[in-house]
Amino acid sequence: MLARRVCQLQSAVKLSLRHSVAPGSRASLAAKNFSTASEGGLCFELSDDQRNLQELARKFTAEEVVPKAAEWDKNGTFPKEALNKAWELGLLNAHIPAEYGGLGLGIVDTCLISEAFAYGCSGFSTAANANDLGQVPVIVAGTADQKAKYLGRCTEKFTFCSYAVTEPVAGSDVAGIQTKAVKKGDKWILNGQKMWITGSGYANWFFVLARTDLSPNAPAGKAFTAFIVERDWKGVNVGRKEWNMGQRASDTRGITFEDVEIPDENRLGEVGSGFKIAMTTFDSTRPPVAAGAVGLAQRAHDEALKYALQRKTMGKAIIEHQAVAMMIADMATGIEASRLLTYKAATIIDSGKRNTLYASMAKAMAADVANKAATDAVQIFGGNGFNSEYPVEKLMRDAKIFQIYEGTAQIQRMIIARELATKAK
């Protein structure tokens, strides 16, 4: 019955969304799905299309993710089969424009999917979102031929890609990147190392940021160039899977590039524009990451609430003890606030406006709320919460990375302060 219902929902979502907007028209989709001030003020309701999409993602998660999440975590298993099923349902690559085989959905829609996935397993959500992170630079800066080739490759068959920017000595300090590309004739020769690259063990191609101006005084805005690098090119070496604290269903590895020859046609954007492309990407990808944190926090809340209603001490359910009740109330409040901020950030960019400030606010707040919610859930479970037979210890381990990847909690606050100062001048 579930499989039949999922099929019906998927067909309804695809048909409705494909015919509702012109190909590649993110602003049109946003206008369709959300009420604006001109339509009578703020609206916090999802459209029928979005409710169908959300229901599809939630049903898929309940059937394919939740029952397997503990096993993926225990064994460090990459959930390739489940991701393939998500791809078949149209829940992966949904943001790719219709002319390249995607649904052309907006960031709000991607957030709905990300939140649902992360409720079941944030490692699964991160594995799915890694594709978005690799694809968005191509959507933002790619030529028509590049989009047709590399985005089309991801929609024509089940294919992964990765965003390769972080290095062993350059995480938050993107300007410290040492990987370099030197122009020789009509090719670029790429050398360097990348680290903590999500999905790289299964990626077919990579978005790579490399230094092309070797002057030590070159500003970041002119020193780097972006490239699309294929996995099977000579000199591309992907390392072993890293065993991380949490989100073990997500594949994380290092990559070494040794004299990799990149044709100039695989240069993404103008020479020297790579840093801008990489940073612009985050405006689109940080809201879905924040949505993943919201999904994890919601799961922590739901598990804690259920346990607090069942567990009894001193003759009554522990939720009747004020100390526990206040923790659950704070969880719920933080989750709702984070969700609203996340979807505001997504709505702004879907409307065609710059959302850097709100994307960083959403990422910072949702990550902090997820960590507090998971920690408090473990506390409410008491000794049981510290045991792997119960779900909340995994949530606590999984939550931490939300304060680190795609810009640390501290970097987000630096961006927020900078944006506020700029607006105040």
C-alpha positions in Angstrom: 0.0 0.0 0.0 2.8 2.4 0.9 4.6 1.7 -2.4 1.4 2.4 -4.3 0.7 5.6 -2.4 4.3 6.8 -2.8 4.0 6.2 -6.6 0.8 8.2 -6.7 2.3 11.0 -4.8 5.5 11.1 -6.8 3.5 11.2 -10.1 1.3 14.0 -8.8 4.2 16.0 -7.6 6.2 15.6 -10.8 3.3 16.4 -13.1 2.0 19.3 -11.1 5.4 20.9 -10.7 6.6 20.3 -14.2 3.5 22.1 -15.6 3.3 24.9 -13.1 6.3 26.9 -14.1 8.5 27.7 -17.1 11.7 25.6 -17.2 14.4 27.0 -14.8 12.1 29.6 -13.4 12.8 29.6 -9.7 11.2 32.9 -9.0 8.0 31.7 -10.8 7.9 28.6 -8.6 8.4 30.6 -5.4 5.6 33.0 -6.5 3.3 30.1 -7.1 4.0 28.3 -3.8 4.0 31.2 -1.4 1.6 34.1 -0.6 3.2 37.5 -0.7 2.3 40.8 0.9 0.4 41.7 -2.3 -1.7 38.6 -1.8 -2.8 39.5 1.7 0.3 39.5 3.9 2.4 36.7 5.4 1.4 33.1 4.8 2.9 30.2 6.7 1.0 27.5 4.8 2.6 25.2 2.2 1.0 24.9 -1.2 -0.8 21.7 -2.2 2.3 20.8 -4.3 4.6 21.2 -1.4 2.4 19.2 1.0 2.4 16.4 -1.5 6.2 16.6 -1.8 6.6 16.7 2.0 4.3 13.7 2.4 6.3 11.8 -0.2 9.6 12.6 1.5 8.2 11.7 4.9 6.7 8.4 3.8 9.9 7.5 2.0 11.9 8.3 5.1 9.6 6.2 7.3 9.8 3.2 5.0 13.4 3.3 3.7 15.5 5.4 6.2 14.3 5.0 9.8 14.4 1.2 9.9 18.0 1.1 8.5 19.6 4.1 10.1 21.0 2.3 13.1 22.6 -0.3 10.9 24.2 2.3 8.6 25.6 4.1 11.7 27.0 0.9 13.3 28.7 -0.3 10.1 29.5 3.0 8.4 27.4 1.8 5.4 26.8 4.2 2.6 23.1 3.9 1.8 23.4 3.6 -1.9 20.3 1.5 -2.4 18.1 3.9 -0.5 19.6 6.9 -2.3 18.9 5.1 -5.6 15.2 4.7 -4.6 15.1 8.4 -3.6 16.5 9.3 -7.0 13.9 7.1 -8.7 11.2 9.0 -6.8 12.6 12.4 -7.9 13.7 13.3 -4.3 17.3 13.8 -5.4 18.4 16.5 -7.9 15.0 18.1 -7.6 16.5 21.6 -7.9 18.1 20.9 -11.3 16.3 23.0 -14.0 13.7 21.1 -16.1 15.6 21.6 -19.3 18.4 19.4 -17.8 16.1 16.7 -16.6 15.3 17.9 -13.1 12.0 19.2 -11.6 13.3 22.8 -11.4 12.2 23.1 -7.8 13.1 25.9 -5.4 15.2 25.9 -2.3 12.1 25.8 -0.1 11.1 22.5 -1.7 14.7 21.2 -1.2 14.4 22.1 2.5 11.2 20.1 2.8 13.0 17.1 1.5 16.1 17.7 3.6 14.2 18.1 6.8 12.2 14.9 6.2 15.4 12.9 5.4 17.3 14.2 8.4 14.4 13.2 10.7 15.2 9.6 9.8 19.0 9.9 9.6 21.0 13.1 9.1 23.8 11.1 7.6 21.4 10.0 4.9 20.3 13.6 4.4 23.9 14.8 4.2 24.7 12.1 1.6 21.8 13.3 -0.5 22.6 17.0 0.0 26.2 16.4 -1.1 24.9 16.2 -4.7 23.2 19.5 -4.4 26.4 21.1 -3.1 28.3 19.8 -6.1 25.6 20.8 -8.6 24.7 24.3 -7.5 28.0 25.8 -8.7 27.3 24.4 -12.2 23.7 25.8 -12.0 25.0 29.2 -10.9 28.0 29.6 -13.2 28.0 26.8 -15.8 27.7 27.2 -19.6 24.7 25.6 -21.3 27.0 22.8 -22.5 28.4 22.2 -19.0 24.9 22.1 -17.5 23.7 19.7 -20.2 26.7 17.4 -19.7 27.1 17.3 -16.0 23.6 18.1 -14.6 22.1 15.9 -17.3 24.4 13.1 -16.2 22.9 13.3 -12.7 19.3 13.1 -14.0 19.7 10.6 -16.8 21.0 7.9 -14.3 21.8 7.5 -10.7 25.0 9.5 -10.4 26.8 11.4 -7.6 29.0 14.5 -7.6 31.0 16.3 -4.8 32.1 19.7 -3.8 35.8 19.6 -3.3 37.0 22.8 -1.6 38.2 22.0 1.9 41.9 21.1 2.4 43.9 19.7 5.3 45.1 23.3 6.1 42.2 25.2 4.7 38.7 24.7 6.2 37.2 28.0 7.3 40.1 29.8 5.8 39.2 29.2 2.2 41.7 31.9 1.2 44.4 29.5 2.4 43.7 26.9 -0.3 47.0 25.5 -1.7 45.7 23.3 -4.5 46.9 25.0 -7.7 46.1 24.9 -11.4 48.6 26.1 -13.9 47.6 26.9 -17.5 49.5 25.0 -20.2 48.2 25.5 -23.7 44.5 24.7 -23.8 44.7 22.7 -20.5 45.1 23.3 -16.8 47.4 21.1 -14.7 45.9 20.5 -11.3 47.9 19.5 -8.2 46.9 19.4 -4.5 44.9 17.8 -1.8 41.4 18.1 -0.6 40.0 16.8 2.7 36.6 15.9 4.3 34.9 15.8 0.9 31.4 14.4 1.3 30.3 11.7 -1.1 33.7 11.6 -2.8 34.0 7.9 -2.7 31.0 7.6 -5.0 31.2 10.8 -7.0 31.4 10.7 -10.8 32.7 14.3 -10.9 33.8 17.0 -8.6 33.5 20.8 -8.3 37.1 21.8 -7.5 38.4 25.2 -6.3 42.1 25.8 -7.1 44.5 28.7 -6.9 45.4 30.0 -10.3 47.1 33.3 -9.3 50.1 32.1 -7.4 51.1 35.5 -6.1 51.0 35.5 -2.3 49.4 38.9 -2.3 46.5 38.0 -4.7 43.1 38.7 -3.1 40.8 35.8 -2.7 38.3 37.3 -5.1 40.8 37.0 -7.9 43.2 34.2 -6.9 41.0 31.1 -7.4 39.3 29.5 -10.4 36.6 26.8 -10.3 36.8 23.6 -12.4 34.7 20.5 -13.1 37.0 17.4 -12.6 36.0 13.9 -13.6 36.6 11.0 -11.2 38.2 8.7 -13.8 40.8 11.2 -15.1 44.4 10.2 -14.7 45.9 11.6 -11.5 42.6 11.7 -9.5 43.1 9.6 -6.3 40.3 9.2 -3.8 41.3 8.1 -0.3 39.8 5.8 2.3 36.5 6.4 4.0 37.0 8.4 7.2 35.4 7.0 10.4 33.6 10.0 11.9 32.0 10.7 15.2 28.5 10.8 13.7 26.6 10.9 10.4 28.4 7.7 9.4 26.1 6.9 6.6 27.7 9.9 4.8 30.8 9.1 2.9 33.8 11.4 3.7 37.2 11.1 2.2 40.3 13.0 1.0 41.3 13.5 -2.6 44.7 13.9 -4.1 45.2 15.5 -7.5 48.5 14.7 -9.2 49.2 16.4 -12.5 45.5 16.1 -13.5 45.0 17.6 -17.0 41.8 19.7 -17.1 40.6 20.9 -20.6 39.8 24.6 -20.5 36.2 23.7 -21.4 35.9 22.3 -17.9 36.8 25.7 -16.3 33.7 27.0 -14.5 33.2 30.7 -14.9 35.9 33.2 -15.6 39.5 32.8 -14.5 39.7 34.2 -11.0 36.0 34.0 -10.2 36.1 30.7 -8.4 35.9 32.1 -4.8 32.8 34.1 -5.7 31.2 31.0 -7.2 32.0 28.8 -4.2 30.6 31.4 -1.8 27.5 32.1 -3.8 26.8 28.4 -3.7 26.3 28.6 0.0 23.4 31.0 -0.3 21.5 28.1 -1.9 22.9 25.2 0.1 22.9 26.5 3.7 19.1 26.6 4.1 18.8 22.9 3.2 21.6 22.1 5.7 19.7 24.2 8.3 16.6 22.2 7.4 18.5 19.0 8.1 19.4 20.3 11.5 15.7 21.1 12.1 14.8 17.6 11.1 17.3 16.1 13.6 16.1 18.5 16.3 12.5 17.5 15.7 13.3 13.8 15.9 15.1 14.5 19.3 12.1 16.3 20.5 9.6 13.6 19.5 11.7 10.8 21.0 12.1 12.8 24.2 8.5 13.7 24.4 7.4 10.1 23.8 9.8 8.8 26.5 8.8 11.5 29.0 5.1 10.4 28.7 6.0 6.8 29.2 8.7 6.9 31.8 7.6 7.2 35.4 9.5 8.3 38.5 8.1 9.1 41.9 4.7 7.9 40.9 4.2 10.0 37.8 5.3 10.5 34.2 8.6 12.4 34.1 7.0 15.1 31.9 5.0 16.1 34.9 8.2 17.0 36.7 8.8 20.7 35.9 12.6 20.3 35.1 11.8 17.8 32.3 8.8 19.8 31.1 10.8 22.9 30.7 13.5 21.1 28.6 10.9 19.8 26.2 9.2 23.2 26.0 12.5 24.9 25.2 13.2 22.2 22.5 9.9 22.8 20.8 10.3 26.6 20.9 13.8 26.5 19.4 12.7 24.1 16.7 9.9 26.3 15.6 12.0 29.4 15.6 14.8 27.6 13.6 12.3 26.3 11.1 10.8 29.7 10.4 14.2 31.3 10.0 15.3 28.4 7.7 12.3 28.7 5.4 12.6 32.5 5.4 16.1 32.2 4.1 14.9 29.7 1.5 12.0 31.9 0.4 14.2 34.9 0.0 16.6 33.2 -2.5 13.6 31.6 -4.3 12.3 35.0 -4.9 15.5 36.0 -6.6 17.0 38.1 -3.8 20.3 37.8 -2.0 19.9 35.8 1.3 23.4 35.6 2.7 22.5 37.2 6.0 19.5 34.9 6.6 21.2 31.8 5.2 23.9 32.2 7.8 21.4 33.0 10.6 19.5 29.9 9.8 22.5 27.7 9.6 23.9 29.0 12.9 20.7 28.9 14.8 19.4 25.6 13.6 22.8 23.9 14.2 22.9 25.2 17.8 19.2 24.2 18.4 19.9 20.7 17.0 22.8 20.2 19.4 20.9 21.4 22.4 17.9 19.4 21.5 19.9 16.2 21.1 21.8 16.8 24.3 18.6 17.4 26.2 17.0 14.4 24.7 19.9 12.2 26.0 19.5 13.9 29.5 15.8 13.2 29.5 16.4 9.5 28.7 19.0 9.4 31.5 21.2 6.3 31.5 19.2 4.9 28.6 20.1 7.9 26.5 23.7 7.0 26.9 23.1 3.5 25.4 23.2 2.7 21.7 20.0 0.6 22.0 18.1 3.9 22.2 18.0 6.4 19.3 19.0 9.6 21.0 22.7 8.9 21.5 23.1 8.7 17.7 21.3 12.0 17.3 23.7 13.6 19.7 26.7 12.4 17.8 25.1 13.3 14.4 24.2 16.8 15.5 27.7 18.1 16.1 28.8 18.3 12.5 26.0 20.9 11.8 28.1 23.4 13.7 31.1 22.6 11.6 30.5 21.8 7.9 29.4 24.4 5.3 30.9 27.0 7.5 31.4 26.7 11.3 29.1 28.3 13.8 31.8 31.0 14.4 32.1 31.7 10.6 28.3 32.1 10.4 28.4 34.7 13.1 31.2 36.5 11.4 29.2 36.6 8.2 26.1 37.8 10.1 28.1 40.6 11.8 29.7 41.7 8.5 26.3 41.8 6.7 24.7 43.8 9.5 27.6 46.3 9.5 27.4 46.7 5.8 23.6 47.3 5.9 24.2 49.9 8.7 26.6 52.0 6.8 
